[in-house]
Amino acid sequence: MADPQTKTPDAGLRVVLVEDSVLLREGLVRLFDEAGYVTAGAFGDADDIVARVRGAQADVAILDVRLPPTFRDEGIKAAITLRAEAPDVGILVLSQYVEGLYARELLAGGDGGIGYLLKDRVTSLEEFTDAVRRVREGGTVLDPLVVKELLAARPDPLASLTPRERDVLELMAEGRSNASIAERLFIGVGAVEKNISSIFAKLGLEETGSEHRRVLAVLAFTQRS
């Protein structure tokens, strides 16, 4: 358990967890405890998800995609319902699968506070708790395979972008900062900013004062015919 003297600024963040695997559910509860988060509810199904989340006064809801009773799409459907009825709650989908159709519906608003990570590709506990925090703060956290699935679902809407701009755009969609993108691509932050400006111009995304324009640069175009 975390030492009260060393808790992070995120201490007290309230999480509702929906995961049918008992072992994984209990493991995540311990992880959140060590991170200083409060597990305000841990469930094996998504029944009455809105009422549960509101009753728990949750900051973030974390849901598996496939849950009882059919183990098909109960979790992702619950996430979509929760996004519509409790938009102030961050949502992190944690799954073994990419459900492209539902993922696009969940992400379509581009409002942030959304994450979609693949269980087998979470490489560290620190990475996961950081994702929870970023979702709570209104960020968007996407596994690169989720991004690729969304882009592959339709004819490429980004044909006018250069290869470098496409690399920058993919990293933007993962929720990375300009500095993180620069580090990943071994270029300067100024070069990243120049590429981002070019991406916005080519995709016709006007300045709105919202950081979520970064996400819309990918997601809005997965919705276009």
PEQUI-V471151 format. One line per field, one symbol per residue. ss: DSSP state (H for helix, E for strand, C for the rest). Layout:
BEGIN
ss=???
END
This chain:
BEGIN
ss=CCCHHHCCCCCCCEEEEECCCHHHHHHHHHHHHHHCCEEEEEECCCCCHHHHHHHHCCCEEEECCCCCCCCCCHHHHHHHHHHHHCCCCEEEEEECCCCHHHHHHHHCCCCCCEEEEEHHHCCCHHHHHHHHHHHHCCCEEECHHHHHHHHHCCCCCCCCCCHHHHHHHHHHHCCCCHHHHHHHHCCCHHHHHHHHHHHHHHHCCCCCCCCCHHHHHHHHHHCCC
END
